[in-house]
């Protein structure tokens, strides 16, 4: 076997630094870089996501150690923060991390900066209590969230903001949706136990099973043939809340990657009449792949819900699910790069997009039809405020009655005629908003 020219861990640190740099410098999603296969994929993913999770605490502690931060290449600045994360949050010996980071400068083709990386990280190791104490004086620094988002959480959820910020830094569980037409959740937990995988059934979501320790989906019995799918328990509320029945025409208007479409098909069975729509052909291909794994079929269409003429045949739908694009502030624990990618100006832009999609979808709904609006946002501007604007502009829509929040999930709250689940609440799920609307007449 050929001996590696690098110190152990150096290639993983370099790869993680590239991923972090893509997020910080170019505003790209971490998933773009972390999905690629590789010999150290799991390690790179863990290091990069951990660094992004704590970036807004670590970078302000590292930057004062650089005399001219702007003069240091962005990839090396990211490497310093990646290494700082390993020093502060991993079990690795700090000296080994410094050694690996020095070698990582060569992997990143910046060997002349190895001395700088060595000096900065040795200072960080020696001075980090004082450096981090300075950062931790602010709530935003201590919790590694952008100041604007801290203020939005505190304004919208004053009694819950602290738990939401803490939850945003937690490692998310791996939760599965069991196809209840094929097996009960209890029986699947038993099957996992027989394979040496510890898991437990949700007390409030009949199809949800959560693993005590995440494992690769390739290790999960029944995953390859569609018995189970990865889906947060909070997201599993969408399909039942739509109240679709066999014989009704159903549209999943923002369907990719197809998790909720698959759940609808499981509930409806052979008589399902489901159209799954997305604006991108590539994303529709993802829906197709997921449904093939599940052994389910739907009518797949590429089109924009804001422009019904791009796909609609003129026949009204009885049920429409709109899982709209949003800030994703309820899933920060799964996608910590959101803290760095989102800006305050994004929120009104998302709200305008959501309202346009809802108006387009509402025009496709038949009299007596039901439209379920879903986001993974915890910000009122994208949730109840959008619903209020929709009803004001489309008078034939009215809010439908949803089950009491406590009957849906522990800690769920009534909000603006809908239901909000917060990440960090008792349910232990990601953050989701649900509101249901009915069309009362053909027109205003």
C-alpha positions as CSV (number, residue, x, y, z in Angstrom):
1,X,0.0,0.0,0.0
2,X,1.3,3.4,-1.0
3,X,2.0,5.7,2.0
4,X,0.2,9.0,2.0
5,X,2.5,12.0,1.6
6,X,0.2,13.9,4.0
7,X,-0.3,13.9,7.7
8,X,-3.4,11.9,8.8
9,X,-6.5,14.0,8.3
10,X,-4.9,16.6,6.1
11,X,-6.9,15.7,2.9
12,X,-10.1,15.7,4.8
13,X,-9.4,19.2,6.3
14,X,-8.5,20.5,2.9
15,X,-11.7,19.1,1.3
16,X,-13.8,20.5,4.2
17,X,-12.1,23.9,3.8
18,X,-13.0,23.9,0.1
19,X,-16.7,23.2,0.9
20,X,-16.8,25.9,3.6
21,X,-15.0,28.4,1.3
22,X,-17.7,27.7,-1.4
23,X,-20.4,28.7,1.1
24,X,-18.7,31.7,2.6
25,X,-17.1,33.2,-0.5
26,X,-19.3,32.2,-3.3
27,X,-22.7,31.7,-1.6
28,X,-23.0,28.1,-2.8
29,X,-24.9,25.3,-1.0
30,X,-22.7,23.0,1.0
31,X,-24.6,20.0,-0.5
32,X,-23.1,20.8,-3.9
33,X,-19.7,19.8,-2.6
34,X,-20.5,17.3,0.1
35,X,-22.6,15.0,-2.0
36,X,-19.7,13.9,-4.2
37,X,-18.4,10.4,-3.4
38,X,-14.9,10.0,-2.0
39,X,-12.8,7.9,0.3
40,X,-13.2,10.3,3.3
41,X,-16.7,11.5,2.4
42,X,-18.2,10.9,5.9
43,X,-15.3,12.7,7.6
44,X,-15.3,15.6,5.2
45,X,-19.1,16.0,5.6
46,X,-18.9,15.9,9.4
47,X,-16.0,18.4,9.6
48,X,-17.5,20.8,7.0
49,X,-21.0,20.8,8.5
50,X,-19.6,21.2,12.0
51,X,-17.5,24.2,10.9
52,X,-20.5,25.8,9.2
53,X,-22.6,25.2,12.3
54,X,-20.1,27.1,14.4
55,X,-18.6,29.4,11.8
56,X,-20.1,32.6,13.2
57,X,-18.5,31.8,16.6
58,X,-15.2,30.6,15.3
59,X,-14.3,33.0,12.5
60,X,-14.5,36.1,14.8
61,X,-12.1,34.3,17.2
62,X,-9.6,33.4,14.4
63,X,-9.6,36.6,12.4
64,X,-8.0,38.8,15.1
65,X,-5.0,36.5,14.9
66,X,-4.4,37.6,11.3
67,X,-2.6,40.9,10.7
68,X,-4.2,41.3,7.2
69,X,-7.1,38.9,6.8
70,X,-7.9,40.2,3.4
71,X,-4.5,39.4,2.2
72,X,-4.9,35.7,3.0
73,X,-6.6,33.5,0.3
74,X,-10.2,32.7,1.2
75,X,-9.5,28.9,1.1
76,X,-6.8,29.3,3.7
77,X,-9.0,31.5,5.9
78,X,-11.6,28.7,5.7
79,X,-8.9,26.1,6.5
80,X,-8.1,28.1,9.7
81,X,-11.7,28.1,10.8
82,X,-12.1,24.4,9.9
83,X,-9.0,23.6,12.0
84,X,-10.3,25.8,14.8
85,X,-13.5,23.8,14.8
86,X,-11.5,20.6,15.2
87,X,-9.6,22.1,18.1
88,X,-12.7,23.3,19.9
89,X,-15.3,20.7,19.1
90,X,-13.6,17.4,18.2
91,X,-11.8,14.8,20.3
92,X,-8.6,15.1,18.3
93,X,-5.4,16.3,20.0
94,X,-4.9,20.0,19.2
95,X,-1.3,19.4,18.2
96,X,-2.4,16.7,15.7
97,X,-5.0,19.1,14.2
98,X,-2.4,21.8,13.8
99,X,0.0,19.4,12.1
100,X,-2.7,18.2,9.7
101,X,-3.8,21.8,8.9
102,X,-0.2,22.7,8.0
103,X,-0.1,19.8,5.6
104,X,-3.5,20.8,4.3
105,X,-2.1,24.1,3.0
106,X,0.0,22.0,0.6
107,X,-3.1,20.0,-0.4
108,X,-4.7,23.4,-1.2
109,X,-1.6,24.3,-3.2
110,X,-0.6,27.1,-0.9
111,X,2.6,25.7,0.7
112,X,4.1,29.1,1.3
113,X,1.3,29.8,3.8
114,X,2.1,26.7,5.9
115,X,4.1,28.8,8.4
116,X,1.3,31.3,8.7
117,X,-1.3,28.5,9.4
118,X,1.0,26.9,11.9
119,X,1.6,30.2,13.8
120,X,-2.1,31.2,13.8
121,X,-3.4,27.9,14.9
122,X,-0.8,27.6,17.7
123,X,-1.9,30.9,19.0
124,X,-5.5,29.9,18.7
125,X,-4.8,26.7,20.8
126,X,-3.1,28.8,23.5
127,X,-5.4,31.7,23.6
128,X,-8.8,30.3,22.6
129,X,-10.5,30.7,26.1
130,X,-9.9,34.4,25.9
131,X,-10.7,34.7,22.2
132,X,-14.0,32.8,22.5
133,X,-14.9,34.6,25.7
134,X,-14.8,37.9,23.7
135,X,-17.1,36.4,20.9
136,X,-19.5,34.9,23.5
137,X,-20.4,38.2,25.0
138,X,-23.1,38.6,22.3
139,X,-26.0,36.1,22.0
140,X,-25.4,36.0,18.2
141,X,-21.7,35.1,18.7
142,X,-22.4,32.6,21.5
143,X,-25.0,30.8,19.5
144,X,-23.3,31.2,16.1
145,X,-26.3,32.7,14.4
146,X,-26.4,35.9,12.4
147,X,-27.5,38.9,14.4
148,X,-30.5,39.6,12.2
149,X,-31.9,36.1,12.6
150,X,-31.4,36.2,16.4
151,X,-33.5,39.4,16.4
152,X,-36.2,37.8,14.2
153,X,-36.4,34.8,16.4
154,X,-36.7,36.9,19.5
155,X,-39.3,39.2,18.0
156,X,-41.5,36.4,16.7
157,X,-41.0,33.9,19.5
158,X,-39.7,35.7,22.6
159,X,-40.3,32.8,24.9
160,X,-38.7,30.2,22.6
161,X,-35.8,32.0,20.9
162,X,-33.2,30.5,23.2
163,X,-34.3,27.0,22.7
164,X,-34.6,27.6,18.9
165,X,-31.0,28.9,18.8
166,X,-29.8,25.9,20.8
167,X,-31.7,23.5,18.5
168,X,-30.1,25.1,15.5
169,X,-26.7,23.9,16.7
170,X,-27.9,20.4,17.5
171,X,-27.1,17.3,15.4
172,X,-30.3,16.3,13.7
173,X,-31.7,12.8,14.1
174,X,-32.3,10.4,11.3
175,X,-36.1,9.9,11.1
176,X,-37.8,7.5,8.7
177,X,-41.3,7.2,7.3
178,X,-42.5,3.7,7.2
179,X,-44.9,2.7,4.5
180,X,-47.7,1.6,6.7
181,X,-49.4,-0.3,3.9
182,X,-46.5,-2.8,4.1
183,X,-45.4,-2.8,7.7
184,X,-46.2,-1.1,11.0
185,X,-43.8,1.2,12.6
186,X,-43.5,-1.1,15.7
187,X,-42.6,-4.1,13.4
188,X,-40.0,-2.0,11.6
189,X,-38.4,-1.0,14.9
190,X,-38.2,-4.7,15.7
191,X,-36.6,-5.4,12.4
192,X,-34.0,-2.8,13.0
193,X,-33.3,-4.2,16.4
194,X,-32.7,-7.6,14.9
195,X,-30.1,-6.0,12.7
196,X,-28.4,-4.3,15.7
197,X,-29.8,-0.8,15.0
198,X,-31.4,0.9,17.9
199,X,-34.5,3.0,17.0
200,X,-37.8,4.1,18.5
201,X,-41.3,4.8,17.2
202,X,-42.7,8.3,17.5
203,X,-45.4,8.7,20.1
204,X,-47.4,11.1,18.0
205,X,-46.6,10.3,14.3
206,X,-47.8,6.9,13.3
207,X,-45.3,6.3,10.5
208,X,-42.2,7.9,12.1
209,X,-39.3,5.9,13.4
210,X,-36.2,7.7,14.7
211,X,-32.7,6.0,14.9
212,X,-30.8,6.5,18.1
213,X,-27.6,6.8,16.0
214,X,-27.7,7.7,12.3
215,X,-26.5,5.1,9.9
216,X,-26.1,5.1,6.1
217,X,-29.4,4.4,4.3
218,X,-27.6,1.5,2.6
219,X,-27.6,-0.3,6.0
220,X,-31.4,0.1,6.5
221,X,-33.4,-2.9,5.8
222,X,-36.1,-2.2,3.3
223,X,-34.8,1.2,2.2
224,X,-33.7,0.1,-1.3
225,X,-37.2,-1.3,-2.1
226,X,-39.2,1.6,-0.7
227,X,-40.3,0.2,2.7
228,X,-39.0,3.3,4.4
229,X,-38.0,6.8,3.4
230,X,-36.0,9.5,5.1
231,X,-38.4,12.2,6.3
232,X,-38.6,14.3,9.4
233,X,-41.6,13.5,11.6
234,X,-42.8,17.1,11.3
235,X,-42.8,16.8,7.5
236,X,-44.9,13.6,7.7
237,X,-47.9,15.7,8.8
238,X,-48.4,17.2,5.3
239,X,-50.0,14.2,3.5
240,X,-52.5,13.4,6.2
241,X,-53.5,17.1,6.7
242,X,-54.3,17.4,3.0
243,X,-57.2,14.9,3.6
244,X,-56.9,13.4,0.1
245,X,-59.1,10.4,-0.7
246,X,-59.2,7.9,-3.5
247,X,-61.1,9.4,-6.4
248,X,-60.0,13.0,-5.7
249,X,-57.6,14.7,-8.1
250,X,-54.5,15.8,-6.2
251,X,-51.6,18.2,-7.2
252,X,-48.3,18.4,-5.4
253,X,-47.3,21.8,-6.7
254,X,-43.7,22.1,-5.5
255,X,-43.0,18.4,-5.4
256,X,-39.2,17.8,-5.7
257,X,-37.5,15.7,-4.4
258,X,-40.8,13.7,-3.9
259,X,-41.0,12.8,-0.3
260,X,-44.4,14.2,0.3
261,X,-45.6,12.9,-3.1
262,X,-44.5,9.4,-2.1
263,X,-46.4,9.7,1.2
264,X,-49.6,10.8,-0.6
265,X,-49.3,7.8,-2.9
266,X,-48.9,5.5,0.1
267,X,-52.0,6.9,1.7
268,X,-54.1,6.8,-1.5
269,X,-53.1,3.4,-2.8
270,X,-53.9,2.1,-6.3
271,X,-56.7,4.6,-6.9
272,X,-54.4,7.6,-6.5
273,X,-54.7,10.4,-9.1
274,X,-51.7,12.5,-8.2
275,X,-49.8,15.0,-10.3
276,X,-46.4,16.0,-9.1
277,X,-45.1,19.3,-10.5
278,X,-41.8,21.1,-10.3
279,X,-40.3,24.0,-12.2
280,X,-37.1,22.1,-13.0
281,X,-36.7,19.1,-15.3
282,X,-33.7,18.0,-13.2
283,X,-35.8,18.2,-10.0
284,X,-38.7,16.3,-11.6
285,X,-36.1,13.6,-12.4
286,X,-35.4,13.3,-8.7
287,X,-39.1,12.8,-8.1
288,X,-39.1,10.0,-10.7
289,X,-36.1,8.3,-9.0
290,X,-37.7,8.5,-5.6
291,X,-41.1,7.1,-6.8
292,X,-39.3,4.3,-8.6
293,X,-37.7,3.2,-5.4
294,X,-41.1,3.3,-3.6
295,X,-42.7,1.4,-6.4
296,X,-45.3,4.2,-6.8
297,X,-46.4,6.2,-9.9
298,X,-47.7,9.7,-10.4
299,X,-48.2,12.0,-13.3
300,X,-45.0,14.0,-13.4
301,X,-44.9,17.4,-15.0
302,X,-42.4,20.2,-15.5
303,X,-44.1,23.6,-15.0
304,X,-44.4,26.7,-12.8
305,X,-47.3,26.8,-10.4
306,X,-47.3,30.6,-10.9
307,X,-48.2,30.1,-14.5
308,X,-50.8,27.4,-14.8
309,X,-50.8,27.5,-18.6
310,X,-47.3,26.0,-18.5
311,X,-48.8,22.6,-17.5
312,X,-52.5,22.6,-16.7
313,X,-55.1,20.7,-18.7
314,X,-58.0,22.8,-17.5
315,X,-59.5,20.2,-15.1
316,X,-59.6,21.5,-11.5
317,X,-57.9,19.8,-8.7
318,X,-59.7,18.7,-5.5
319,X,-56.6,18.8,-3.3
320,X,-53.4,20.9,-3.7
321,X,-50.3,20.7,-1.6
322,X,-47.9,23.7,-1.8
323,X,-44.7,23.0,0.0
324,X,-43.2,26.3,-1.0
325,X,-39.6,27.5,-1.3
326,X,-38.7,29.4,1.8
327,X,-35.9,30.6,4.0
328,X,-35.5,27.1,5.5
329,X,-35.0,28.7,8.9
330,X,-36.7,25.7,10.5
331,X,-34.1,23.2,9.2
332,X,-30.9,25.0,10.2
333,X,-29.8,22.0,12.3
334,X,-29.8,19.9,9.0
335,X,-28.4,22.7,6.8
336,X,-26.2,25.0,8.9
337,X,-25.0,26.8,5.8
338,X,-28.4,28.6,5.9
339,X,-26.9,30.8,8.6
340,X,-24.4,32.1,6.2
341,X,-26.4,32.0,3.0
342,X,-29.6,33.9,4.1
343,X,-29.8,37.6,4.2
344,X,-32.6,39.8,5.6
345,X,-33.6,40.9,2.1
346,X,-34.2,37.3,1.2
347,X,-37.3,37.1,3.4
348,X,-39.6,39.5,1.6
349,X,-38.4,38.0,-1.7
350,X,-39.4,34.5,-0.5
351,X,-42.8,35.9,0.8
352,X,-43.5,37.4,-2.7
353,X,-42.6,34.1,-4.4
354,X,-44.8,32.1,-1.9
355,X,-47.8,34.4,-2.5
356,X,-47.4,34.1,-6.3
357,X,-47.3,30.3,-6.1
358,X,-50.3,30.2,-3.8
359,X,-52.3,32.5,-6.1
360,X,-51.5,30.3,-9.1
361,X,-52.3,27.1,-7.2
362,X,-55.6,28.5,-5.9
363,X,-56.7,29.2,-9.5
364,X,-56.5,25.4,-10.1
365,X,-58.6,24.5,-7.1
366,X,-62.2,23.4,-7.7
367,X,-65.1,24.5,-5.5
368,X,-64.9,22.8,-2.1
369,X,-61.3,22.0,-2.8
370,X,-58.6,22.0,-0.2
371,X,-55.2,23.7,-0.4
372,X,-52.5,22.9,2.2
373,X,-49.7,25.5,2.5
374,X,-46.4,24.2,4.0
375,X,-43.1,25.9,4.7
376,X,-40.0,24.8,6.7
377,X,-39.7,28.4,8.0
378,X,-40.4,29.7,11.5
379,X,-40.7,33.4,10.4
380,X,-44.2,34.9,10.4
381,X,-43.5,36.9,7.2
382,X,-43.4,33.7,5.2
383,X,-46.2,32.0,7.0
384,X,-49.3,33.6,8.5
385,X,-48.6,36.9,6.9
386,X,-48.5,35.3,3.4
387,X,-51.8,33.4,4.2
388,X,-53.4,36.7,5.3
389,X,-52.4,38.4,2.0
390,X,-53.7,35.4,0.0
391,X,-57.1,35.5,1.6
392,X,-57.3,39.2,1.2
393,X,-56.6,38.9,-2.5
394,X,-58.6,35.8,-3.2
395,X,-61.9,36.2,-1.4
396,X,-63.3,32.8,-2.4
397,X,-60.7,31.2,-0.1
398,X,-61.2,30.8,3.6
399,X,-59.2,29.2,6.3
400,X,-60.1,25.5,7.0
401,X,-60.1,24.1,10.5
402,X,-57.0,22.1,11.3
403,X,-56.8,19.7,14.3
404,X,-55.8,21.3,17.5
405,X,-52.1,21.9,17.6
406,X,-51.5,19.7,20.6
407,X,-53.2,16.8,18.6
408,X,-50.7,17.3,15.7
409,X,-47.4,17.4,17.6
410,X,-46.2,18.2,21.1
411,X,-45.4,21.9,21.4
412,X,-47.2,22.9,18.2
413,X,-48.8,26.4,18.3
414,X,-51.8,28.0,16.7
415,X,-50.6,30.8,14.6
416,X,-52.6,33.0,12.2
417,X,-55.1,30.4,11.4
418,X,-52.4,27.8,10.9
419,X,-50.1,25.7,13.0
420,X,-46.5,26.3,13.7
421,X,-44.0,23.7,14.9
422,X,-40.7,25.1,16.1
423,X,-37.4,23.4,16.0
424,X,-36.3,23.0,19.5
425,X,-39.9,22.5,20.8
426,X,-41.1,19.3,22.5
427,X,-41.8,17.5,19.3
428,X,-38.1,17.2,18.5
429,X,-38.7,17.9,14.8
430,X,-37.6,20.5,12.3
431,X,-39.6,23.7,12.2
432,X,-42.7,23.6,10.0
433,X,-45.8,25.8,9.3
434,X,-49.1,24.4,8.1
435,X,-52.2,26.3,7.0
436,X,-55.2,24.9,5.1
437,X,-57.5,26.8,2.9
438,X,-60.8,25.9,1.2
439,X,-62.4,27.3,-2.0
440,X,-65.9,28.2,-1.2
441,X,-67.2,29.4,-4.5
442,X,-66.3,29.4,-8.2
443,X,-65.3,33.0,-8.1
444,X,-65.5,36.2,-6.1
